[in-house]
């Protein structure tokens, strides 16, 4: 499939009315877990396109170009509103959050296994263990607050157990900035990967930032606040991987191409026929956006689209599926890793004067005041053990005790990994 070879429609013909923007939502309790994940992913992808369009416009002096970007952005906004409306009103903040973290785990694992750039793969594997732990923390919050077990929501496709403990995720901002890729030498999958994962993590960060104050318990609000700060780190890490040498219009073309690829992937892999039809409709719209971006690139910069994307043929569809064995392997091998400027290293190899320890001391002066730890201890005090869904013992022996939450692993030097 090459979207550059498809015939586009006029952009004005894509404007939707309010009825078209109000689809029937999915059933929160019967939906396939990966349908929920695809809705979250495409919502985040559209948000990224809209936000990029705003930033582009604020850096473009030509008003005619800004008008064309405004039209594209309005159409992206409509797509985002349609997708957001697929979430049903009876799906709670926390139920939807479980979907966010399942997406983070299985999308990251899927991309990592397809990534041919070792540096980008290392970035994916690093954050994977943190999103995996976030899923565990939110699942225990759900058990404590609602008496609901999250394994039903994830369809048992994704394990729920400790990863790198969230308390160890809090790092100095300097350590989240990484080397950027260079499009001329990066593979098509790497270019897609960096854009897709940045959009997905950005959507997660925004969701937690916005819903934290609306969560009905004080401890839940604190957990969203804490994990939301970690998501900021993930967005910084992934965003810093993206090519900084491209022009705004080249970036616009790459955004539209990534959206086309994701809608096509969703269409090809969706299990719900009604939702699949929505992905197909939005894919057709996105092809027109892509062609419009290509025309703007030619008009304003004299650049042909194949100079930016030499081969527009899509890679194989991106499939969301279980990745239990892959996650276990990464967890067992890198649980004690932390970030160090543009690299990653075992926390036991850091200098005692490293910024990581200074930041930990500033943010986590009292371990018991860190909500990601407190929620687990609260559930253990009530039930005698934490909540997990695991198919075998945790691959990290230090994380197998269900009656105590480990706050040293990946954070305190000398702790056995």
VOZA-950799 format. One record per residue (C-alpha): x, y, z negated. Coordinates in steps of 0.05 Angstrom, whole numbers, padded with zeros to 5 digits, always signed. Each point is the difference from the previous one (the first is absolute). Layout:
# residues N
XYZ;...
END
This chain:
# residues 417
+00000+00000+00000;+00028+00068+00021;-00046+00058-00019;+00035+00046+00050;-00029-00043+00056;-00072+00008-00023;-00046+00053+00027;-00016+00055-00051;-00065+00038-00011;-00007+00076-00005;+00013+00021-00072;-00065+00041-00004;-00040-00063+00016;+00026-00033-00064;-00035+00049-00047;-00047-00040-00045;-00065+00020-00034;-00017-00010-00073;-00036-00065+00013;+00062-00029+00034;+00041+00022-00060;-00045-00039-00048;+00012-00074+00010;-00029-00055-00044;+00052-00013-00054;+00029-00069-00012;-00025-00042-00059;+00048+00013-00057;-00008-00070-00029;-00003-00040+00064;+00049+00036+00045;+00063-00036+00023;+00058+00028-00041;+00039+00018+00063;-00060+00037+00031;+00002+00044-00062;+00075+00007+00009;-00007+00019+00074;-00051+00054-00019;+00050+00029-00050;+00058-00004+00049;-00038+00034+00057;-00026+00053-00047;+00071+00016-00021;+00024-00002+00072;-00051+00052+00020;+00016+00043-00060;+00073+00000+00021;-00019+00020+00071;-00044+00057-00026;+00053+00025-00048;+00054-00004+00053;-00045+00041+00047;-00008+00054-00053;+00075+00005-00012;+00013+00000+00075;-00048+00058+00010;+00033+00040-00055;+00066-00006+00037;-00026+00015+00070;-00002+00073+00025;-00040-00015+00063;-00075+00007-00013;-00021-00041+00060;+00042-00057-00025;-00030+00010-00069;-00070-00005+00030;+00017-00066+00032;+00029-00026-00065;-00063+00025-00036;-00044-00040+00048;+00041-00063-00011;-00001+00011-00075;-00075+00010-00002;-00010-00067+00036;+00048-00033-00049;-00040+00030-00057;-00063-00031+00027;+00033-00068+00005;+00024+00006-00072;-00069+00019-00025;-00031-00059+00036;+00050-00049-00029;-00006+00029-00070;-00075-00010+00004;+00010-00075+00007;+00016-00003-00075;-00065-00015-00037;-00024+00044-00058;-00002-00059-00048;+00074-00016+00009;+00032+00030-00062;+00064+00040-00002;+00036-00060-00030;-00028-00051+00050;+00024+00044+00057;+00067+00008-00035;+00010-00076+00001;-00009+00005+00076;+00052+00055+00003;+00052-00042-00036;-00016-00063+00038;+00010+00039+00064;+00065+00029-00027;+00026-00070-00016;-00021-00037+00063;+00011+00057+00049;+00070+00012-00027;+00016-00075+00001;-00027-00006+00071;+00042+00058+00025;+00062-00023-00036;-00003-00068+00032;-00004+00032+00069;+00052+00054-00012;+00066-00007+00039;+00035+00059-00034;+00033-00028-00064;-00001+00068-00034;-00074+00012+00012;-00015-00071-00022;+00038+00011-00065;-00043+00062-00013;-00063-00041+00012;+00021-00057-00045;+00020+00049-00055;-00068+00035-00004;-00037-00065+00012;+00017-00025-00070;-00026+00065-00030;-00067-00001+00036;-00005-00074-00021;+00008+00020-00073;-00051+00057+00009;-00051-00052+00023;+00012-00038-00065;-00007+00062-00044;-00065+00022+00033;-00028-00071-00003;+00012-00003-00074;-00034+00068-00007;-00059-00029+00037;-00003-00060-00047;+00005+00045-00061;-00051+00053+00022;-00049-00041+00043;+00011-00072-00019;+00010-00013+00075;+00055-00044+00029;+00035+00030+00060;+00017-00066+00032;-00071-00002+00029;+00013+00068+00034;+00066-00022+00031;-00030-00066+00022;+00058-00037-00033;+00043+00019+00059;+00045+00043-00043;+00029-00019-00068;-00012+00044-00060;+00059-00003-00049;+00057+00046-00023;+00050+00024+00051;+00055+00051-00015;-00033+00032-00062;-00032+00067+00016;+00038+00034-00057;+00064-00014+00039;-00027+00035+00062;+00010+00070-00027;+00062+00026+00035;+00033+00067+00013;-00026+00034+00063;+00070+00001+00030;-00001-00076+00004;-00062-00003+00044;+00031+00035+00060;+00026-00049+00052;+00034+00002+00069;-00047+00014+00058;-00006-00043+00061;+00018+00026+00069;-00053-00014+00052;+00046-00010+00060;+00033-00059-00035;-00057-00025-00044;-00044-00057+00025;-00073+00013+00016;-00020-00041-00061;+00045+00042-00045;-00030+00065+00026;-00070-00028-00012;+00019-00028-00067;+00026+00064-00031;-00061+00039+00023;-00050-00053-00022;+00028-00011-00070;+00008+00074-00013;-00073+00013+00017;-00023-00059-00042;+00040+00020-00062;-00020+00073+00008;-00073-00020+00000;+00011-00040-00064;+00035+00059-00033;-00056+00048+00019;-00054-00048-00023;+00031-00009-00069;+00014+00074-00006;-00073+00017+00015;-00036-00054-00039;+00042+00000-00063;-00043+00054-00033;-00064-00036+00018;+00017-00068-00030;-00047-00012-00060;+00052-00018-00053;+00059+00041-00026;+00048-00058+00006;-00022-00013+00071;+00013+00073+00018;+00069-00006-00029;+00015-00062+00040;-00022+00033+00065;+00043+00060-00017;+00061-00043-00013;-00006-00044+00061;-00018+00061+00043;+00068+00028-00017;+00033-00064+00023;-00038+00005+00065;+00029+00069+00010;+00069-00033-00003;-00021-00052+00051;-00026+00054+00048;+00066+00038-00008;+00040-00064+00014;-00041-00021+00061;-00009+00070+00028;+00076+00012-00003;+00009-00061+00045;-00039+00033+00057;+00038+00031+00058;+00016+00073-00015;+00027+00015+00069;-00066-00003+00039;-00038+00063+00019;-00070+00014-00026;-00030-00023+00066;+00042-00063+00002;-00024-00014-00071;-00071+00012+00022;+00007-00052+00055;+00031-00050-00048;-00057+00011-00049;-00053-00012+00054;+00037-00062+00024;+00003-00029-00070;-00074+00012-00009;-00015-00035+00065;+00041-00059-00022;-00034-00005-00067;-00071+00005+00028;+00018-00052+00052;+00029-00045-00055;-00062+00010-00043;-00045-00016+00059;+00040-00062+00016;+00001-00027-00071;-00066+00023-00031;-00046-00056-00026;-00063+00042-00005;-00032+00009+00069;-00034+00066-00018;+00063+00030-00028;+00039-00026+00060;-00046+00040+00046;+00017+00062-00040;+00075-00013+00008;-00011-00011+00075;-00037+00066+00007;+00054+00038-00039;+00055-00033+00041;-00033+00026+00064;-00002+00069-00031;+00072-00004-00023;+00024-00018+00070;-00029+00066+00023;+00036+00036-00057;+00065-00033+00023;-00008+00023+00072;-00016+00070-00024;+00063+00002-00042;+00040-00025+00060;-00027+00056+00043;+00017+00052-00053;+00071-00028-00004;+00009+00006+00075;-00032+00069+00004;+00037+00034-00057;+00067-00037-00002;+00006-00031+00069;+00010-00068-00031;-00030-00063+00029;-00032-00046-00052;+00045-00058+00020;+00060+00042-00021;-00028-00004-00071;-00032-00069+00003;+00038-00037+00054;-00044-00062+00000;-00072+00012-00023;-00017-00074-00003;-00023-00017-00070;+00036-00050-00044;-00043-00058-00025;-00059+00023-00041;+00013+00018-00072;-00035-00053-00041;-00019+00007-00073;+00005-00067-00034;+00027-00033-00063;+00075+00005-00012;+00007-00037-00066;+00065-00037+00015;+00034+00061+00030;-00017+00043-00060;+00024-00054-00047;+00067-00004+00036;+00010+00076-00002;-00021+00002-00073;+00048-00055-00020;+00059+00032+00036;-00007+00075-00012;-00042+00013-00061;+00056+00038-00036;+00015+00046+00059;-00007+00075-00005;+00014+00057+00047;+00066+00038+00003;-00001+00059+00048;-00004-00030+00070;+00011-00070-00024;-00028-00052-00049;+00038-00038-00053;-00009-00045-00061;-00015+00043-00060;+00056-00036-00038;+00050+00028+00050;-00019+00073-00011;+00045+00048-00036;-00028+00014-00070;+00000+00073+00020;-00043-00012+00062;-00060+00045+00012;-00046-00060-00007;+00014-00004-00075;-00005+00075-00009;-00068+00000+00034;-00024-00061-00039;+00019+00035-00065;-00038+00063+00020;-00064-00035+00025;-00002-00062-00045;+00027+00023-00068;-00050-00046-00035;-00014-00067+00034;-00066-00007-00036;-00024+00065+00031;+00007-00027+00070;-00069-00022+00023;+00022-00054+00049;+00029-00035-00061;-00055+00019-00049;-00057-00028+00042;+00033-00069+00001;+00013+00001-00075;-00072+00023-00012;-00027-00060+00039;+00048-00048-00034;-00023+00026-00068;-00073-00013+00019;+00006-00066+00037;+00066-00030-00023;+00030+00003+00070;+00001+00044+00062;-00042-00013+00062;+00034-00032+00060;-00015-00040+00063;+00061-00040+00019;+00009-00065+00037;+00063-00018-00039;+00043+00030-00055;+00030+00067+00015;+00066-00009+00038;+00033+00046-00051;+00006-00036-00067;-00001+00066-00038;-00069+00015+00027;-00034-00066-00019;-00021+00018-00071;-00075+00017+00002;+00001+00023-00073;+00051+00057+00007;+00012+00053+00054;+00073+00006+00022;+00022+00073+00001;+00076-00013+00007;+00005-00036+00067;+00026+00046+00055;+00008+00056-00051;+00045-00018-00058;+00071-00022+00016;+00021-00068-00024;-00069-00030+00010;+00005-00067+00035;-00032-00001+00069;
END
